[in-house]
Amino acid sequence: MWLINTHNFELVRKDNYRENSYAILSHTWEDDEVSFQEFRDPDPSVARRKKGFAKIEKTVLMARERGLNWAWVDTCCIDKTSSAELSEAINSMYKWYEDSAVCFAYLSDMPTHPDILSQQPDDLWQLWKTKLKACKWLTRGWTLQELIAPMYVEFYDMQWNLIGDKKQSSALLEEITRIPRRIIEPYRHPNGLRYQPQHEPIACRMSWASSRETTRIEDTAYCLLGIFGINMPLLYGEGAKAFIRLQEEICKQTTDMSLFAWKASPPPSIGEPEQEFRGLFANHPCEFSEGHFMSIYNMGYTGEITITNRGIRFDGLNLRVNPEHGILMEIGCRKKYRHGVNYPGMRQYICLAKVPRGFVRHNPYKLFDDTSQTEKEIVMFQPRIYIPKDLPQADAFNIATQYNDALFVGFSGPIKNIIARPSDLWDPHRKAFLVGSSQERFAIHLTVGSAIETSKLLGEPFIVVILLEGYIEYRVLSTDDEEFHALLPILEKEQPIPHIWHFDWVTDPGSNGQPFTKTGDRFEVTVIGESDHRENDWIQIKVESHDLQS
C-alpha cells in the first residue's frame, strides 16, 4: 500500500500499515487527475499543475490537522501501469477504506449554499437533500464500498465545506441508496462487533449497486468484490463476463440462493424481442433492483451448489411442477414490507424449463410466489440437476424451437407415479420427450402406475416402450411379461436397447389413427399414433380399470 506522508508529500510504500493511521479520500474521477508516476516525478510542478492535485493537497492538509501522518488517494497511490499492483489494490480496497481513521467524501458537484456558515450540519443536510440525490458521487459503482466500509465518513461540498457525516445523515442516505441504516451508521452488535454487509442477503447487497454506473464494464463486478468478501483476478477486456465470474465466486462461498432472485431487464431497443430463456446468473446488478425487499429463510436445502463445466449443479432438490406456470424452483427468500415485516408465506420461486441434460431459466422477467400454488401441483424430487450460468441469445432461440421435434405424451385416467426414461429428455411440465430431430435408433419408455390404490393389483406398473428410428414403434409390457423383467435392468440404467434384442414390436406407422390395444387383467392400455412423422407425434396412454368389484 502506497501512502502519502502528510508532512512532506512523499509517497512511501507501507506493506504493514497500522489501522486508523491514515485518512482516505473518496471522490469521483474528473479530467486531469494526477497519476502515480506524475506524483513521484522529481519535478513537483508536474503534479501540481494538474487540476486533480487540489484534491490531493486538501486531503493531505486535512489529515495533518487531525494529527495523522499518512493519507491515501486512489489517483496517485496506485501504480496502474502494473497489472499486479492494480489487481492487489482493487482486491484490497474495501479493507483499506475500512481500516482508515476517517474518509473524506468530496462531492465535486455539490454547490455551496450562501448561508452555509450560519447553518447547523443537520439543517444543511435537509437543505441540500434534493441536491444530494443528484450528486454524481451517489451514482458511481466504486463509491458504494467507500460509503459502507469506513467507520467515519465526512461529506464536503465543492468548496470543501463540511456538510455532515454518514452517521448523523444515515436516515437520508438510507432513503436515497436503500442501504439499511445498520450498514451505513455503522451499527454494532451488543458483543461490540460491527454489523457487516455479509449479514445481508446477496440479492439485497446486489440491489445497492443496481442503479450505479462504472466507466469500464468489468468494474461493474470489480467494485463489488469487497461488498461480497470476494478475491479474484482482474481480466480487463473480458467485458460482461466479469460479473458472471463474480457470481461464480459467490456461489462457491455460500448457499444463499437469493443470488438467483433477479428479474431480467426489458430489451434496450424498442421492438427487440425478449429473451424467453436465460441462464441462472444475472447479466448486471440492475436486474436486482427489487432485491432490497428480500429476506432469506431456511428452506431446508442441504445439498451442494457446485460450478461445473455443465453449468451449476444442485444435488437433492425439490422442484414444483405447476400446471399454469411450469417448473418452479424455490430460492430461499421472500418479500418483506418496507419496514422489514415479512409477507406471510410469500416465498419466492423462479421458473425453469426442461432442456436435454438439464434446465434453463424460463420467463426471467418474473419471480413467482406461493400464491401461484394449486392443488394439481406436484413436487418432483431431483437427485441432481444442471442449469447453465448464462445462455447466449442464439442458444435461447434454439431452445424455443425444441418442441417442434418433441414427442408429446397425453395421459388420461387415474394415473400416478409416472417415471420417464431417459429422464434427461423428459419434460414433466409439457409431458414430452425432447428427442430432437435425430434419426438415430434409440428407445424411450414410461413406467406408469394406477392412481387407484383400493386394489393392490391396480397399483401394478406397466411400461410403454417407444422405439424411434425415423418412425415410431410401440411395445406395451405389463409386469407379468417376461420381456418386462429382462428389459427393466437395461431401461433403469437409462441405456439404449441393444440392436441384438429381439422380440415382437408392435409396429403401426401409417395406421390412420387405428389404435393398438393390449388388455391386462386389471387395466387397459391404449396407444394411438396420430402421425407417421416424427414432428408433433402424440401418444395417448389411457388406463381404464376393469372389474373394480373383484
CORMO-V780619 format. One record per residue. RES is the residue in one small letter. SS is DSSP state (A for helix, B for strand, O for the rest). PSI is psi as a letter, one per 40 degrees, with the letter a starting at -180 (none if undefined). OMEGA is omega in radians with two decimals (* if undefined). Layout:
RES&SS&PSI&OMEGA + RES&SS&PSI&OMEGA
This chain:
m&O&h&3.09 + w&B&h&3.12 + l&B&i&3.12 + i&B&h&3.04 + n&B&h&-3.04 + t&O&e&-3.13 + h&O&d&-3.11 + n&O&e&3.11 + f&O&f&3.11 + e&O&h&3.12 + l&B&h&-3.02 + v&B&h&3.08 + r&B&h&3.13 + k&O&h&-3.14 + d&O&d&3.13 + n&O&g&-3.13 + y&O&i&3.07 + r&O&i&3.07 + e&O&i&3.10 + n&O&f&-3.13 + s&O&e&-3.07 + y&B&i&2.99 + a&B&i&-3.08 + i&B&i&-3.10 + l&B&h&2.97 + s&B&h&-3.06 + h&O&i&3.00 + t&O&h&-3.09 + w&O&i&3.09 + e&O&a&3.04 + d&O&i&3.01 + d&O&f&3.06 + e&O&i&-3.13 + v&O&h&-3.13 + s&O&i&3.10 + f&A&d&-3.10 + q&A&d&-3.14 + e&A&d&-3.13 + f&A&d&-3.12 + r&O&e&-3.13 + d&O&h&3.13 + p&O&d&3.11 + d&O&h&-3.09 + p&O&d&-3.09 + s&A&d&3.13 + v&A&d&3.12 + a&A&d&-3.01 + r&A&d&3.14 + r&O&e&3.08 + k&O&i&-3.12 + k&O&d&-3.09 + g&O&e&-3.11 + f&A&d&-3.11 + a&A&d&3.12 + k&A&d&3.14 + i&A&d&-3.11 + e&A&d&-3.14 + k&A&d&3.12 + t&A&d&-3.13 + v&A&d&-3.11 + l&A&d&3.12 + m&A&d&3.09 + a&A&d&3.13 + r&A&d&3.11 + e&A&d&3.11 + r&O&e&-3.11 + g&O&e&3.14 + l&O&h&-3.10 + n&O&e&-3.02 + w&B&i&3.08 + a&B&i&-3.13 + w&B&h&3.08 + v&O&h&-2.98 + d&O&d&-3.08 + t&O&d&-3.03 + c&O&e&-3.09 + c&O&e&3.07 + i&O&h&3.07 + d&O&g&-3.04 + k&O&e&3.05 + t&O&e&3.11 + s&O&h&-3.13 + s&A&d&3.14 + a&A&d&-3.13 + e&A&d&3.10 + l&A&d&3.12 + s&A&d&3.12 + e&A&d&-3.10 + a&A&d&-3.10 + i&A&d&3.11 + n&A&e&-3.11 + s&A&e&-2.91 + m&A&d&3.13 + y&A&d&-3.14 + k&A&d&3.11 + w&A&d&3.08 + y&A&d&-3.13 + e&A&d&-3.07 + d&O&e&-3.09 + s&O&i&3.08 + a&O&d&3.12 + v&B&i&3.09 + c&B&h&3.07 + f&B&h&3.11 + a&B&h&-3.08 + y&B&h&-3.14 + l&O&g&-2.98 + s&O&e&-3.14 + d&O&e&3.06 + m&O&h&-3.08 + p&O&i&3.13 + t&O&h&3.12 + h&O&i&-3.11 + p&O&d&-3.14 + d&O&f&-3.00 + i&A&d&-3.06 + l&A&d&-3.12 + s&A&e&-3.08 + q&O&i&2.98 + q&O&i&-3.12 + p&A&d&-3.13 + d&A&d&3.13 + d&A&d&3.12 + l&A&d&-3.08 + w&A&d&3.09 + q&A&d&3.13 + l&A&d&-3.08 + w&O&f&-3.09 + k&A&d&-3.12 + t&A&d&3.11 + k&A&d&-3.11 + l&A&d&3.14 + k&A&d&-3.11 + a&O&e&-3.10 + c&O&h&3.13 + k&A&d&-3.10 + w&A&d&-3.12 + l&A&e&-3.14 + t&O&e&-3.05 + r&B&i&-3.10 + g&O&d&-3.05 + w&A&d&-3.09 + t&A&e&3.08 + l&A&d&3.14 + q&A&d&3.14 + e&A&e&3.01 + l&A&d&-2.99 + i&A&d&-2.94 + a&O&d&-3.06 + p&O&i&3.06 + m&O&d&-3.09 + y&O&h&3.09 + v&B&h&3.07 + e&B&h&-3.09 + f&B&h&-3.12 + y&B&i&3.12 + d&O&a&-3.02 + m&O&e&3.09 + q&O&e&3.12 + w&O&f&2.97 + n&O&h&-3.14 + l&B&h&3.10 + i&B&d&-3.11 + g&B&a&3.07 + d&B&i&-2.99 + k&O&d&-3.14 + k&O&d&-3.12 + q&O&e&-3.10 + s&O&e&-3.01 + s&A&d&-3.14 + a&A&d&3.12 + l&A&d&3.12 + l&A&d&3.09 + e&A&d&3.13 + e&A&d&-3.08 + i&A&d&-3.00 + t&A&e&-3.06 + r&O&f&3.03 + i&O&h&-3.09 + p&O&i&-3.13 + r&A&d&-3.11 + r&A&d&3.07 + i&A&d&-3.06 + i&A&d&-2.85 + e&O&d&-0.05 + p&O&i&-3.13 + y&O&i&3.08 + r&B&i&3.05 + h&O&i&3.06 + p&O&d&3.12 + n&O&e&3.09 + g&O&e&-3.13 + l&O&i&-3.11 + r&B&i&3.07 + y&O&h&-3.01 + q&O&i&3.07 + p&A&d&-3.12 + q&A&e&3.09 + h&A&e&-3.13 + e&O&i&3.09 + p&O&i&-3.14 + i&A&d&-3.14 + a&A&d&3.12 + c&A&d&3.14 + r&A&d&3.09 + m&A&d&-3.10 + s&A&d&3.12 + w&A&d&-3.12 + a&O&e&-2.97 + s&O&d&-3.12 + s&O&e&-3.12 + r&O&i&-3.06 + e&B&i&3.03 + t&O&i&3.13 + t&O&d&3.10 + r&O&h&-3.13 + i&O&d&-3.09 + e&O&d&-3.11 + d&A&e&3.01 + t&A&d&3.10 + a&A&d&-3.01 + y&A&d&-3.14 + c&O&e&-3.13 + l&O&e&-3.08 + l&O&d&-3.11 + g&O&d&3.14 + i&O&d&-3.12 + f&O&e&3.13 + g&O&f&-3.06 + i&O&i&2.94 + n&O&h&3.10 + m&O&i&-3.13 + p&O&i&3.11 + l&O&h&3.13 + l&O&g&3.11 + y&O&h&-3.03 + g&O&e&-3.13 + e&O&e&3.08 + g&O&b&-3.06 + a&O&e&3.11 + k&A&d&3.14 + a&A&d&3.14 + f&A&d&3.04 + i&A&d&3.13 + r&A&d&3.11 + l&A&d&-3.14 + q&A&d&3.04 + e&A&d&-3.12 + e&A&d&3.09 + i&A&d&3.14 + c&A&d&-3.09 + k&A&e&-3.01 + q&A&e&-3.05 + t&O&i&2.99 + t&O&e&3.10 + d&O&h&-3.06 + m&A&e&2.99 + s&A&e&3.01 + l&A&d&-3.10 + f&A&e&-3.08 + a&O&f&3.11 + w&O&i&3.06 + k&O&h&-3.06 + a&O&i&3.06 + s&O&i&3.09 + p&O&i&3.11 + p&O&i&-3.08 + p&O&d&-3.08 + s&O&h&3.09 + i&O&h&-3.12 + g&O&e&3.11 + e&O&h&-3.07 + p&O&i&3.06 + e&O&i&3.12 + q&O&h&-3.03 + e&O&d&-3.09 + f&B&i&-3.14 + r&B&i&2.95 + g&O&a&-3.04 + l&O&e&-3.11 + f&O&i&3.08 + a&O&i&3.10 + n&O&d&-3.02 + h&O&i&3.10 + p&A&d&-3.14 + c&A&d&3.13 + e&A&e&3.05 + f&A&f&-3.03 + s&O&d&3.12 + e&O&e&-3.08 + g&A&d&-3.13 + h&A&e&3.09 + f&A&e&-3.01 + m&B&i&2.93 + s&B&i&-3.09 + i&B&i&3.10 + y&O&i&3.13 + n&O&h&-3.11 + m&O&e&3.08 + g&O&e&3.12 + y&O&h&-3.09 + t&O&e&-3.13 + g&O&a&-3.13 + e&O&i&2.93 + i&B&h&-2.97 + t&B&h&3.06 + i&B&h&-3.13 + t&B&i&3.10 + n&O&e&3.04 + r&O&e&-3.10 + g&B&a&-3.14 + i&B&h&-3.06 + r&B&h&3.04 + f&B&h&3.13 + d&B&h&3.07 + g&B&g&-3.05 + l&B&h&3.05 + n&B&h&3.05 + l&B&i&3.09 + r&B&h&3.08 + v&B&h&-3.08 + n&B&h&-3.08 + p&O&d&-3.08 + e&O&d&-2.98 + h&O&e&3.14 + g&B&a&-3.09 + i&B&h&-3.06 + l&B&h&-3.13 + m&B&h&3.13 + e&B&h&-3.07 + i&B&e&2.93 + g&B&f&3.08 + c&B&i&3.11 + r&B&i&3.13 + k&B&i&3.07 + k&B&i&3.06 + y&O&i&-3.11 + r&O&d&-3.10 + h&O&e&2.99 + g&O&e&3.14 + v&O&h&-3.08 + n&B&i&2.93 + y&B&h&-3.13 + p&B&h&3.03 + g&B&e&-3.07 + m&B&f&3.08 + r&B&i&-3.03 + q&B&i&3.14 + y&B&i&2.95 + i&B&i&-3.11 + c&B&h&3.10 + l&B&i&3.01 + a&B&i&-3.14 + k&B&h&2.98 + v&B&i&3.10 + p&O&h&3.08 + r&O&f&3.06 + g&B&a&3.13 + f&B&i&2.96 + v&B&i&3.07 + r&B&h&-3.12 + h&B&i&-3.13 + n&O&f&-3.03 + p&O&e&-3.13 + y&O&e&-3.04 + k&O&i&2.91 + l&O&i&-3.12 + f&B&i&3.14 + d&O&a&-3.05 + d&A&e&-3.11 + t&A&e&3.14 + s&A&e&-3.05 + q&O&i&3.12 + t&O&i&3.13 + e&O&d&-3.12 + k&O&e&-3.13 + e&O&i&3.09 + i&B&i&3.09 + v&B&h&-3.06 + m&B&h&3.11 + f&B&h&3.14 + q&B&h&3.12 + p&B&d&-3.12 + r&B&h&3.06 + i&B&i&3.10 + y&B&h&3.08 + i&B&h&-3.11 + p&O&i&3.12 + k&O&d&3.08 + d&O&i&-3.03 + l&O&h&3.09 + p&O&i&-3.08 + q&A&d&3.12 + a&A&d&3.10 + d&A&d&3.11 + a&A&d&3.11 + f&A&d&3.13 + n&A&d&3.11 + i&A&d&-3.12 + a&A&d&-3.12 + t&O&e&-3.05 + q&A&d&-3.11 + y&A&e&3.07 + n&A&d&-3.11 + d&A&e&-3.12 + a&O&i&3.09 + l&B&h&-3.07 + f&B&i&-3.14 + v&B&h&3.10 + g&B&h&-3.11 + f&B&i&2.99 + s&B&i&-3.09 + g&O&i&-3.08 + p&O&g&-3.07 + i&B&i&2.94 + k&B&i&3.06 + n&B&f&3.11 + i&B&h&3.08 + i&B&h&-3.08 + a&B&h&3.10 + r&B&h&-0.06 + p&O&h&-3.08 + s&A&d&3.13 + d&A&d&-3.11 + l&A&e&-3.03 + w&B&h&3.05 + d&B&h&-3.05 + p&O&e&3.13 + h&O&d&-3.10 + r&O&e&-3.14 + k&O&g&-3.09 + a&B&i&2.97 + f&B&h&-3.12 + l&O&g&-2.99 + v&O&e&3.13 + g&O&a&-3.08 + s&O&e&-3.12 + s&O&i&3.11 + q&O&e&-3.13 + e&O&i&-3.12 + r&O&h&3.02 + f&B&i&-3.05 + a&B&i&2.97 + i&B&i&-3.09 + h&B&i&3.10 + l&B&h&2.95 + t&B&h&-2.98 + v&B&h&3.07 + g&B&i&3.11 + s&B&i&3.13 + a&O&e&3.13 + i&O&h&-3.03 + e&O&e&3.14 + t&O&e&3.12 + s&O&h&3.12 + k&O&d&-3.11 + l&A&d&-3.13 + l&A&e&3.11 + g&A&e&-3.13 + e&O&h&-3.13 + p&O&i&2.95 + f&B&i&-3.09 + i&B&h&2.95 + v&B&h&3.12 + v&B&h&-3.11 + i&B&h&-3.12 + l&B&h&-3.09 + l&B&h&3.02 + e&O&g&-3.11 + g&O&d&3.02 + y&O&a&-3.00 + i&B&h&3.00 + e&B&i&-3.08 + y&B&i&3.03 + r&B&h&-3.14 + v&B&h&-3.08 + l&B&h&3.03 + s&B&i&-3.08 + t&O&e&3.13 + d&O&e&3.10 + d&O&h&3.09 + e&A&d&3.14 + e&A&d&-3.14 + f&A&d&-3.08 + h&A&d&3.12 + a&A&d&-3.05 + l&A&d&-3.01 + l&A&d&3.14 + p&A&d&3.12 + i&A&d&-3.07 + l&A&d&-3.13 + e&A&d&3.08 + k&O&e&-3.13 + e&O&f&3.09 + q&O&i&3.08 + p&O&i&3.10 + i&O&h&-3.11 + p&O&i&3.10 + h&O&d&-3.08 + i&O&e&3.14 + w&O&h&-3.08 + h&O&h&2.85 + f&O&i&-3.01 + d&O&h&3.01 + w&O&i&3.02 + v&B&h&-3.06 + t&B&h&-3.06 + d&O&f&3.04 + p&O&i&3.13 + g&O&f&-3.09 + s&O&e&-3.14 + n&O&f&3.05 + g&O&e&3.12 + q&O&h&-3.05 + p&O&i&2.91 + f&B&h&-3.06 + t&B&h&3.01 + k&B&h&-3.10 + t&B&h&3.07 + g&O&a&-3.10 + d&O&d&-3.02 + r&O&e&-3.13 + f&B&i&3.13 + e&B&h&3.13 + v&B&h&3.10 + t&B&h&3.13 + v&B&h&-3.09 + i&O&h&3.01 + g&B&h&-3.04 + e&O&e&-3.04 + s&O&i&3.06 + d&O&e&-3.01 + h&O&i&-3.13 + r&O&d&-3.01 + e&O&h&3.07 + n&O&f&3.04 + d&O&i&-3.10 + w&B&h&3.08 + i&B&h&3.12 + q&B&h&3.11 + i&B&h&-3.09 + k&B&h&3.06 + v&B&h&-3.12 + e&B&h&-3.07 + s&B&i&3.10 + h&O&i&3.00 + d&O&f&-3.06 + l&O&d&-3.09 + q&O&e&-3.07 + s&O&none&*
